[in-house]
């Protein structure tokens, strides 16, 4: 299949237990990690931390680590 022309098509998200270790693994194997914002590869959301890699066709793959839920 071809990637979405604007790279805004569907993507897959893979959950990892240790995002920093996953990032180091991809960097060690020279997998490009695109910046999400200038100078930023890891983003932080209220529920997870994440970064992206791309498949050989340019489709995004989201690598994320869920945050622990806050206890009420």
PDB file with one MODEL, atoms N, CA, C and O in Angstrom:
MODEL        1
ATOM      1  N   UNK A   1       0.835  -1.187   0.000  1.00  0.00           N
ATOM      2  CA  UNK A   1       0.000   0.000   0.000  1.00  0.00           C
ATOM      3  C   UNK A   1       0.872   1.240   0.000  1.00  0.00           C
ATOM      4  O   UNK A   1       2.040   1.208   0.387  1.00  0.00           O
ATOM      5  N   UNK A   2       0.283   2.312  -0.437  1.00  0.00           N
ATOM      6  CA  UNK A   2       0.989   3.587  -0.473  1.00  0.00           C
ATOM      7  C   UNK A   2       0.645   4.403   0.767  1.00  0.00           C
ATOM      8  O   UNK A   2      -0.482   4.335   1.258  1.00  0.00           O
ATOM      9  N   UNK A   3       1.599   5.169   1.276  1.00  0.00           N
ATOM     10  CA  UNK A   3       1.291   6.024   2.428  1.00  0.00           C
ATOM     11  C   UNK A   3       0.337   7.129   2.014  1.00  0.00           C
ATOM     12  O   UNK A   3       0.252   7.479   0.837  1.00  0.00           O
ATOM     13  N   UNK A   4      -0.373   7.673   2.979  1.00  0.00           N
ATOM     14  CA  UNK A   4      -1.240   8.815   2.709  1.00  0.00           C
ATOM     15  C   UNK A   4      -0.384   9.952   2.162  1.00  0.00           C
ATOM     16  O   UNK A   4       0.730  10.180   2.634  1.00  0.00           O
ATOM     17  N   UNK A   5      -0.898  10.651   1.181  1.00  0.00           N
ATOM     18  CA  UNK A   5      -0.126  11.706   0.517  1.00  0.00           C
ATOM     19  C   UNK A   5       0.368  12.762   1.497  1.00  0.00           C
ATOM     20  O   UNK A   5       1.481  13.267   1.349  1.00  0.00           O
ATOM     21  N   UNK A   6      -0.428  13.096   2.478  1.00  0.00           N
ATOM     22  CA  UNK A   6      -0.038  14.128   3.441  1.00  0.00           C
ATOM     23  C   UNK A   6       0.476  13.533   4.751  1.00  0.00           C
ATOM     24  O   UNK A   6       0.672  14.261   5.725  1.00  0.00           O
ATOM     25  N   UNK A   7       0.697  12.215   4.784  1.00  0.00           N
ATOM     26  CA  UNK A   7       1.157  11.491   5.974  1.00  0.00           C
ATOM     27  C   UNK A   7       0.206  11.663   7.147  1.00  0.00           C
ATOM     28  O   UNK A   7       0.620  11.555   8.302  1.00  0.00           O
ATOM     29  N   UNK A   8      -1.076  11.931   6.863  1.00  0.00           N
ATOM     30  CA  UNK A   8      -2.075  12.048   7.918  1.00  0.00           C
ATOM     31  C   UNK A   8      -3.083  10.906   7.863  1.00  0.00           C
ATOM     32  O   UNK A   8      -4.181  11.017   8.408  1.00  0.00           O
ATOM     33  N   UNK A   9      -2.714   9.815   7.212  1.00  0.00           N
ATOM     34  CA  UNK A   9      -3.588   8.656   7.145  1.00  0.00           C
ATOM     35  C   UNK A   9      -3.537   7.882   8.446  1.00  0.00           C
ATOM     36  O   UNK A   9      -2.973   8.359   9.431  1.00  0.00           O
ATOM     37  N   UNK A  10      -4.117   6.697   8.461  1.00  0.00           N
ATOM     38  CA  UNK A  10      -4.112   5.898   9.691  1.00  0.00           C
ATOM     39  C   UNK A  10      -2.694   5.487  10.073  1.00  0.00           C
ATOM     40  O   UNK A  10      -1.813   5.367   9.223  1.00  0.00           O
ATOM     41  N   UNK A  11      -2.501   5.278  11.345  1.00  0.00           N
ATOM     42  CA  UNK A  11      -1.216   4.765  11.809  1.00  0.00           C
ATOM     43  C   UNK A  11      -1.473   3.731  12.890  1.00  0.00           C
ATOM     44  O   UNK A  11      -2.594   3.577  13.375  1.00  0.00           O
ATOM     45  N   UNK A  12      -0.431   3.039  13.248  1.00  0.00           N
ATOM     46  CA  UNK A  12      -0.516   2.012  14.280  1.00  0.00           C
ATOM     47  C   UNK A  12       0.218   2.526  15.514  1.00  0.00           C
ATOM     48  O   UNK A  12       1.210   3.246  15.401  1.00  0.00           O
ATOM     49  N   UNK A  13      -0.274   2.153  16.683  1.00  0.00           N
ATOM     50  CA  UNK A  13       0.379   2.518  17.936  1.00  0.00           C
ATOM     51  C   UNK A  13       0.785   1.247  18.654  1.00  0.00           C
ATOM     52  O   UNK A  13      -0.016   0.326  18.817  1.00  0.00           O
ATOM     53  N   UNK A  14       2.026   1.206  19.077  1.00  0.00           N
ATOM     54  CA  UNK A  14       2.556   0.063  19.815  1.00  0.00           C
ATOM     55  C   UNK A  14       2.932   0.517  21.224  1.00  0.00           C
ATOM     56  O   UNK A  14       3.683   1.479  21.390  1.00  0.00           O
ATOM     57  N   UNK A  15       2.414  -0.168  22.227  1.00  0.00           N
ATOM     58  CA  UNK A  15       2.702   0.192  23.607  1.00  0.00           C
ATOM     59  C   UNK A  15       3.948  -0.536  24.097  1.00  0.00           C
ATOM     60  O   UNK A  15       4.119  -1.729  23.847  1.00  0.00           O
ATOM     61  N   UNK A  16       4.811   0.190  24.793  1.00  0.00           N
ATOM     62  CA  UNK A  16       6.022  -0.380  25.390  1.00  0.00           C
ATOM     63  C   UNK A  16       6.004  -0.111  26.893  1.00  0.00           C
ATOM     64  O   UNK A  16       5.318   0.796  27.362  1.00  0.00           O
ATOM     65  N   UNK A  17       6.759  -0.902  27.635  1.00  0.00           N
ATOM     66  CA  UNK A  17       6.842  -0.710  29.084  1.00  0.00           C
ATOM     67  C   UNK A  17       7.809   0.408  29.460  1.00  0.00           C
ATOM     68  O   UNK A  17       7.632   1.057  30.492  1.00  0.00           O
ATOM     69  N   UNK A  18       8.835   0.641  28.630  1.00  0.00           N
ATOM     70  CA  UNK A  18       9.859   1.635  28.934  1.00  0.00           C
ATOM     71  C   UNK A  18      10.141   2.446  27.676  1.00  0.00           C
ATOM     72  O   UNK A  18      10.886   2.002  26.803  1.00  0.00           O
ATOM     73  N   UNK A  19       9.554   3.623  27.582  1.00  0.00           N
ATOM     74  CA  UNK A  19       9.689   4.445  26.379  1.00  0.00           C
ATOM     75  C   UNK A  19      11.131   4.877  26.143  1.00  0.00           C
ATOM     76  O   UNK A  19      11.595   4.890  25.003  1.00  0.00           O
ATOM     77  N   UNK A  20      11.837   5.226  27.200  1.00  0.00           N
ATOM     78  CA  UNK A  20      13.228   5.668  27.038  1.00  0.00           C
ATOM     79  C   UNK A  20      14.109   4.540  26.508  1.00  0.00           C
ATOM     80  O   UNK A  20      14.986   4.778  25.678  1.00  0.00           O
ATOM     81  N   UNK A  21      13.883   3.316  26.981  1.00  0.00           N
ATOM     82  CA  UNK A  21      14.638   2.170  26.473  1.00  0.00           C
ATOM     83  C   UNK A  21      14.283   1.897  25.018  1.00  0.00           C
ATOM     84  O   UNK A  21      15.159   1.558  24.223  1.00  0.00           O
ATOM     85  N   UNK A  22      13.009   2.041  24.661  1.00  0.00           N
ATOM     86  CA  UNK A  22      12.594   1.843  23.265  1.00  0.00           C
ATOM     87  C   UNK A  22      13.250   2.882  22.361  1.00  0.00           C
ATOM     88  O   UNK A  22      13.729   2.548  21.278  1.00  0.00           O
ATOM     89  N   UNK A  23      13.276   4.132  22.797  1.00  0.00           N
ATOM     90  CA  UNK A  23      13.920   5.183  22.015  1.00  0.00           C
ATOM     91  C   UNK A  23      15.400   4.862  21.826  1.00  0.00           C
ATOM     92  O   UNK A  23      15.920   4.977  20.716  1.00  0.00           O
ATOM     93  N   UNK A  24      16.079   4.463  22.895  1.00  0.00           N
ATOM     94  CA  UNK A  24      17.502   4.114  22.798  1.00  0.00           C
ATOM     95  C   UNK A  24      17.714   2.933  21.849  1.00  0.00           C
ATOM     96  O   UNK A  24      18.695   2.911  21.105  1.00  0.00           O
ATOM     97  N   UNK A  25      16.816   1.959  21.865  1.00  0.00           N
ATOM     98  CA  UNK A  25      16.907   0.802  20.975  1.00  0.00           C
ATOM     99  C   UNK A  25      16.835   1.246  19.510  1.00  0.00           C
ATOM    100  O   UNK A  25      17.671   0.850  18.698  1.00  0.00           O
ATOM    101  N   UNK A  26      15.846   2.061  19.178  1.00  0.00           N
ATOM    102  CA  UNK A  26      15.704   2.521  17.792  1.00  0.00           C
ATOM    103  C   UNK A  26      16.890   3.388  17.376  1.00  0.00           C
ATOM    104  O   UNK A  26      17.370   3.276  16.247  1.00  0.00           O
ATOM    105  N   UNK A  27      17.365   4.247  18.272  1.00  0.00           N
ATOM    106  CA  UNK A  27      18.529   5.074  17.953  1.00  0.00           C
ATOM    107  C   UNK A  27      19.762   4.207  17.733  1.00  0.00           C
ATOM    108  O   UNK A  27      20.538   4.462  16.812  1.00  0.00           O
ATOM    109  N   UNK A  28      19.953   3.189  18.564  1.00  0.00           N
ATOM    110  CA  UNK A  28      21.095   2.280  18.432  1.00  0.00           C
ATOM    111  C   UNK A  28      21.098   1.597  17.062  1.00  0.00           C
ATOM    112  O   UNK A  28      22.156   1.363  16.477  1.00  0.00           O
ATOM    113  N   UNK A  29      19.910   1.283  16.561  1.00  0.00           N
ATOM    114  CA  UNK A  29      19.785   0.612  15.268  1.00  0.00           C
ATOM    115  C   UNK A  29      19.603   1.595  14.113  1.00  0.00           C
ATOM    116  O   UNK A  29      19.199   1.207  13.017  1.00  0.00           O
ATOM    117  N   UNK A  30      19.903   2.863  14.367  1.00  0.00           N
ATOM    118  CA  UNK A  30      19.877   3.928  13.356  1.00  0.00           C
ATOM    119  C   UNK A  30      18.521   4.071  12.678  1.00  0.00           C
ATOM    120  O   UNK A  30      18.450   4.381  11.488  1.00  0.00           O
ATOM    121  N   UNK A  31      17.432   3.844  13.436  1.00  0.00           N
ATOM    122  CA  UNK A  31      16.081   4.080  12.931  1.00  0.00           C
ATOM    123  C   UNK A  31      15.794   5.567  13.118  1.00  0.00           C
ATOM    124  O   UNK A  31      15.873   6.072  14.237  1.00  0.00           O
ATOM    125  N   UNK A  32      15.464   6.273  12.040  1.00  0.00           N
ATOM    126  CA  UNK A  32      15.188   7.712  12.187  1.00  0.00           C
ATOM    127  C   UNK A  32      13.984   7.968  13.102  1.00  0.00           C
ATOM    128  O   UNK A  32      12.961   7.289  13.012  1.00  0.00           O
ATOM    129  N   UNK A  33      14.129   8.944  13.966  1.00  0.00           N
ATOM    130  CA  UNK A  33      13.065   9.372  14.872  1.00  0.00           C
ATOM    131  C   UNK A  33      12.711  10.805  14.469  1.00  0.00           C
ATOM    132  O   UNK A  33      13.436  11.736  14.816  1.00  0.00           O
ATOM    133  N   UNK A  34      11.603  10.994  13.740  1.00  0.00           N
ATOM    134  CA  UNK A  34      11.267  12.351  13.305  1.00  0.00           C
ATOM    135  C   UNK A  34      10.885  13.245  14.483  1.00  0.00           C
ATOM    136  O   UNK A  34      10.327  12.778  15.476  1.00  0.00           O
ATOM    137  N   UNK A  35      11.189  14.518  14.358  1.00  0.00           N
ATOM    138  CA  UNK A  35      10.796  15.474  15.384  1.00  0.00           C
ATOM    139  C   UNK A  35       9.295  15.721  15.275  1.00  0.00           C
ATOM    140  O   UNK A  35       8.760  15.856  14.175  1.00  0.00           O
ATOM    141  N   UNK A  36       8.625  15.779  16.413  1.00  0.00           N
ATOM    142  CA  UNK A  36       7.203  16.103  16.448  1.00  0.00           C
ATOM    143  C   UNK A  36       7.047  17.613  16.410  1.00  0.00           C
ATOM    144  O   UNK A  36       6.219  18.146  15.671  1.00  0.00           O
ATOM    145  N   UNK A  37       7.836  18.283  17.199  1.00  0.00           N
ATOM    146  CA  UNK A  37       7.981  19.730  17.183  1.00  0.00           C
ATOM    147  C   UNK A  37       9.467  20.001  17.037  1.00  0.00           C
ATOM    148  O   UNK A  37      10.272  19.121  17.342  1.00  0.00           O
ATOM    149  N   UNK A  38       9.860  21.174  16.586  1.00  0.00           N
ATOM    150  CA  UNK A  38      11.301  21.438  16.450  1.00  0.00           C
ATOM    151  C   UNK A  38      12.058  21.137  17.751  1.00  0.00           C
ATOM    152  O   UNK A  38      11.751  21.693  18.806  1.00  0.00           O
ATOM    153  N   UNK A  39      13.036  20.261  17.654  1.00  0.00           N
ATOM    154  CA  UNK A  39      13.857  19.891  18.804  1.00  0.00           C
ATOM    155  C   UNK A  39      13.210  18.894  19.750  1.00  0.00           C
ATOM    156  O   UNK A  39      13.763  18.609  20.811  1.00  0.00           O
ATOM    157  N   UNK A  40      12.045  18.357  19.387  1.00  0.00           N
ATOM    158  CA  UNK A  40      11.310  17.458  20.272  1.00  0.00           C
ATOM    159  C   UNK A  40      10.966  16.160  19.564  1.00  0.00           C
ATOM    160  O   UNK A  40      10.290  16.171  18.535  1.00  0.00           O
ATOM    161  N   UNK A  41      11.430  15.035  20.111  1.00  0.00           N
ATOM    162  CA  UNK A  41      11.061  13.734  19.548  1.00  0.00           C
ATOM    163  C   UNK A  41      10.048  13.015  20.421  1.00  0.00           C
ATOM    164  O   UNK A  41       9.230  12.248  19.913  1.00  0.00           O
ATOM    165  N   UNK A  42      10.090  13.254  21.739  1.00  0.00           N
ATOM    166  CA  UNK A  42       9.129  12.628  22.656  1.00  0.00           C
ATOM    167  C   UNK A  42       8.108  13.674  23.066  1.00  0.00           C
ATOM    168  O   UNK A  42       8.453  14.782  23.477  1.00  0.00           O
ATOM    169  N   UNK A  43       6.831  13.293  22.942  1.00  0.00           N
ATOM    170  CA  UNK A  43       5.740  14.166  23.383  1.00  0.00           C
ATOM    171  C   UNK A  43       5.127  13.580  24.645  1.00  0.00           C
ATOM    172  O   UNK A  43       5.162  12.373  24.884  1.00  0.00           O
ATOM    173  N   UNK A  44       4.570  14.469  25.435  1.00  0.00           N
ATOM    174  CA  UNK A  44       3.953  14.096  26.696  1.00  0.00           C
ATOM    175  C   UNK A  44       2.483  14.495  26.624  1.00  0.00           C
ATOM    176  O   UNK A  44       2.168  15.653  26.350  1.00  0.00           O
ATOM    177  N   UNK A  45       1.583  13.545  26.869  1.00  0.00           N
ATOM    178  CA  UNK A  45       0.158  13.847  26.913  1.00  0.00           C
ATOM    179  C   UNK A  45      -0.345  13.506  28.310  1.00  0.00           C
ATOM    180  O   UNK A  45       0.403  12.954  29.117  1.00  0.00           O
ATOM    181  N   UNK A  46      -1.595  13.828  28.603  1.00  0.00           N
ATOM    182  CA  UNK A  46      -2.111  13.484  29.936  1.00  0.00           C
ATOM    183  C   UNK A  46      -2.125  11.978  30.217  1.00  0.00           C
ATOM    184  O   UNK A  46      -2.069  11.575  31.379  1.00  0.00           O
ATOM    185  N   UNK A  47      -2.200  11.143  29.179  1.00  0.00           N
ATOM    186  CA  UNK A  47      -2.308   9.701  29.412  1.00  0.00           C
ATOM    187  C   UNK A  47      -1.073   8.898  29.014  1.00  0.00           C
ATOM    188  O   UNK A  47      -0.927   7.751  29.436  1.00  0.00           O
ATOM    189  N   UNK A  48      -0.183   9.479  28.212  1.00  0.00           N
ATOM    190  CA  UNK A  48       0.990   8.719  27.783  1.00  0.00           C
ATOM    191  C   UNK A  48       2.114   9.642  27.317  1.00  0.00           C
ATOM    192  O   UNK A  48       1.936  10.849  27.151  1.00  0.00           O
ATOM    193  N   UNK A  49       3.283   9.022  27.112  1.00  0.00           N
ATOM    194  CA  UNK A  49       4.427   9.659  26.442  1.00  0.00           C
ATOM    195  C   UNK A  49       4.610   8.882  25.148  1.00  0.00           C
ATOM    196  O   UNK A  49       4.356   7.678  25.112  1.00  0.00           O
ATOM    197  N   UNK A  50       5.055   9.560  24.070  1.00  0.00           N
ATOM    198  CA  UNK A  50       5.162   8.855  22.803  1.00  0.00           C
ATOM    199  C   UNK A  50       6.157   9.522  21.861  1.00  0.00           C
ATOM    200  O   UNK A  50       6.513  10.690  22.020  1.00  0.00           O
ATOM    201  N   UNK A  51       6.597   8.736  20.868  1.00  0.00           N
ATOM    202  CA  UNK A  51       7.368   9.238  19.738  1.00  0.00           C
ATOM    203  C   UNK A  51       6.962   8.435  18.526  1.00  0.00           C
ATOM    204  O   UNK A  51       6.227   7.453  18.637  1.00  0.00           O
ATOM    205  N   UNK A  52       7.440   8.852  17.367  1.00  0.00           N
ATOM    206  CA  UNK A  52       7.095   8.175  16.124  1.00  0.00           C
ATOM    207  C   UNK A  52       8.333   7.645  15.416  1.00  0.00           C
ATOM    208  O   UNK A  52       9.415   8.226  15.494  1.00  0.00           O
ATOM    209  N   UNK A  53       8.148   6.543  14.735  1.00  0.00           N
ATOM    210  CA  UNK A  53       9.079   6.069  13.725  1.00  0.00           C
ATOM    211  C   UNK A  53       8.235   5.911  12.465  1.00  0.00           C
ATOM    212  O   UNK A  53       7.018   6.085  12.523  1.00  0.00           O
ATOM    213  N   UNK A  54       8.844   5.589  11.342  1.00  0.00           N
ATOM    214  CA  UNK A  54       8.074   5.357  10.128  1.00  0.00           C
ATOM    215  C   UNK A  54       8.448   4.013   9.529  1.00  0.00           C
ATOM    216  O   UNK A  54       9.575   3.541   9.681  1.00  0.00           O
ATOM    217  N   UNK A  55       7.484   3.400   8.845  1.00  0.00           N
ATOM    218  CA  UNK A  55       7.783   2.154   8.149  1.00  0.00           C
ATOM    219  C   UNK A  55       8.493   2.489   6.829  1.00  0.00           C
ATOM    220  O   UNK A  55       8.614   3.666   6.488  1.00  0.00           O
ATOM    221  N   UNK A  56       8.955   1.501   6.094  1.00  0.00           N
ATOM    222  CA  UNK A  56       9.694   1.784   4.852  1.00  0.00           C
ATOM    223  C   UNK A  56       8.909   2.583   3.812  1.00  0.00           C
ATOM    224  O   UNK A  56       9.507   3.202   2.932  1.00  0.00           O
ATOM    225  N   UNK A  57       7.573   2.578   3.903  1.00  0.00           N
ATOM    226  CA  UNK A  57       6.756   3.359   2.970  1.00  0.00           C
ATOM    227  C   UNK A  57       6.470   4.761   3.478  1.00  0.00           C
ATOM    228  O   UNK A  57       5.811   5.541   2.790  1.00  0.00           O
ATOM    229  N   UNK A  58       6.951   5.097   4.665  1.00  0.00           N
ATOM    230  CA  UNK A  58       6.734   6.422   5.217  1.00  0.00           C
ATOM    231  C   UNK A  58       5.514   6.545   6.111  1.00  0.00           C
ATOM    232  O   UNK A  58       5.184   7.645   6.553  1.00  0.00           O
ATOM    233  N   UNK A  59       4.834   5.432   6.386  1.00  0.00           N
ATOM    234  CA  UNK A  59       3.674   5.474   7.279  1.00  0.00           C
ATOM    235  C   UNK A  59       4.140   5.593   8.729  1.00  0.00           C
ATOM    236  O   UNK A  59       5.100   4.931   9.122  1.00  0.00           O
ATOM    237  N   UNK A  60       3.469   6.435   9.534  1.00  0.00           N
ATOM    238  CA  UNK A  60       3.895   6.620  10.925  1.00  0.00           C
ATOM    239  C   UNK A  60       3.538   5.433  11.808  1.00  0.00           C
ATOM    240  O   UNK A  60       2.492   4.804  11.647  1.00  0.00           O
ATOM    241  N   UNK A  61       4.439   5.141  12.748  1.00  0.00           N
ATOM    242  CA  UNK A  61       4.211   4.143  13.790  1.00  0.00           C
ATOM    243  C   UNK A  61       4.436   4.850  15.119  1.00  0.00           C
ATOM    244  O   UNK A  61       5.524   5.360  15.387  1.00  0.00           O
ATOM    245  N   UNK A  62       3.409   4.874  15.937  1.00  0.00           N
ATOM    246  CA  UNK A  62       3.447   5.553  17.225  1.00  0.00           C
ATOM    247  C   UNK A  62       3.942   4.558  18.267  1.00  0.00           C
ATOM    248  O   UNK A  62       3.353   3.491  18.440  1.00  0.00           O
ATOM    249  N   UNK A  63       5.020   4.904  18.960  1.00  0.00           N
ATOM    250  CA  UNK A  63       5.551   4.099  20.058  1.00  0.00           C
ATOM    251  C   UNK A  63       5.197   4.857  21.336  1.00  0.00           C
ATOM    252  O   UNK A  63       5.626   5.997  21.520  1.00  0.00           O
ATOM    253  N   UNK A  64       4.410   4.224  22.228  1.00  0.00           N
ATOM    254  CA  UNK A  64       3.961   4.969  23.401  1.00  0.00           C
ATOM    255  C   UNK A  64       4.028   4.143  24.677  1.00  0.00           C
ATOM    256  O   UNK A  64       4.030   2.912  24.657  1.00  0.00           O
ATOM    257  N   UNK A  65       4.082   4.873  25.790  1.00  0.00           N
ATOM    258  CA  UNK A  65       4.072   4.272  27.116  1.00  0.00           C
ATOM    259  C   UNK A  65       2.962   4.954  27.906  1.00  0.00           C
ATOM    260  O   UNK A  65       2.989   6.170  28.094  1.00  0.00           O
ATOM    261  N   UNK A  66       1.984   4.174  28.370  1.00  0.00           N
ATOM    262  CA  UNK A  66       0.899   4.724  29.163  1.00  0.00           C
ATOM    263  C   UNK A  66       1.427   5.158  30.533  1.00  0.00           C
ATOM    264  O   UNK A  66       2.338   4.548  31.093  1.00  0.00           O
ATOM    265  N   UNK A  67       0.831   6.220  31.047  1.00  0.00           N
ATOM    266  CA  UNK A  67       1.174   6.676  32.394  1.00  0.00           C
ATOM    267  C   UNK A  67       0.327   5.914  33.406  1.00  0.00           C
ATOM    268  O   UNK A  67      -0.785   5.488  33.095  1.00  0.00           O
ATOM    269  N   UNK A  68       0.852   5.744  34.616  1.00  0.00           N
ATOM    270  CA  UNK A  68       0.028   5.107  35.650  1.00  0.00           C
ATOM    271  C   UNK A  68      -1.206   5.959  35.909  1.00  0.00           C
ATOM    272  O   UNK A  68      -1.150   7.188  35.866  1.00  0.00           O
ATOM    273  N   UNK A  69      -2.302   5.301  36.173  1.00  0.00           N
ATOM    274  CA  UNK A  69      -3.531   6.041  36.491  1.00  0.00           C
ATOM    275  C   UNK A  69      -3.422   6.652  37.880  1.00  0.00           C
ATOM    276  O   UNK A  69      -2.886   6.046  38.807  1.00  0.00           O
ATOM    277  N   UNK A  70      -3.943   7.865  37.998  1.00  0.00           N
ATOM    278  CA  UNK A  70      -3.951   8.524  39.302  1.00  0.00           C
ATOM    279  C   UNK A  70      -4.949   7.823  40.203  1.00  0.00           C
ATOM    280  O   UNK A  70      -6.048   7.477  39.768  1.00  0.00           O
ATOM    281  N   UNK A  71      -4.578   7.614  41.436  1.00  0.00           N
ATOM    282  CA  UNK A  71      -5.471   6.964  42.388  1.00  0.00           C
ATOM    283  C   UNK A  71      -6.398   8.002  42.991  1.00  0.00           C
ATOM    284  O   UNK A  71      -5.965   9.082  43.392  1.00  0.00           O
ATOM    285  N   UNK A  72      -7.666   7.666  43.051  1.00  0.00           N
ATOM    286  CA  UNK A  72      -8.678   8.607  43.586  1.00  0.00           C
ATOM    287  C   UNK A  72      -8.650   8.628  45.097  1.00  0.00           C
ATOM    288  O   UNK A  72      -9.426   9.355  45.719  1.00  0.00           O
TER     289      UNK A  72
ENDMDL
END
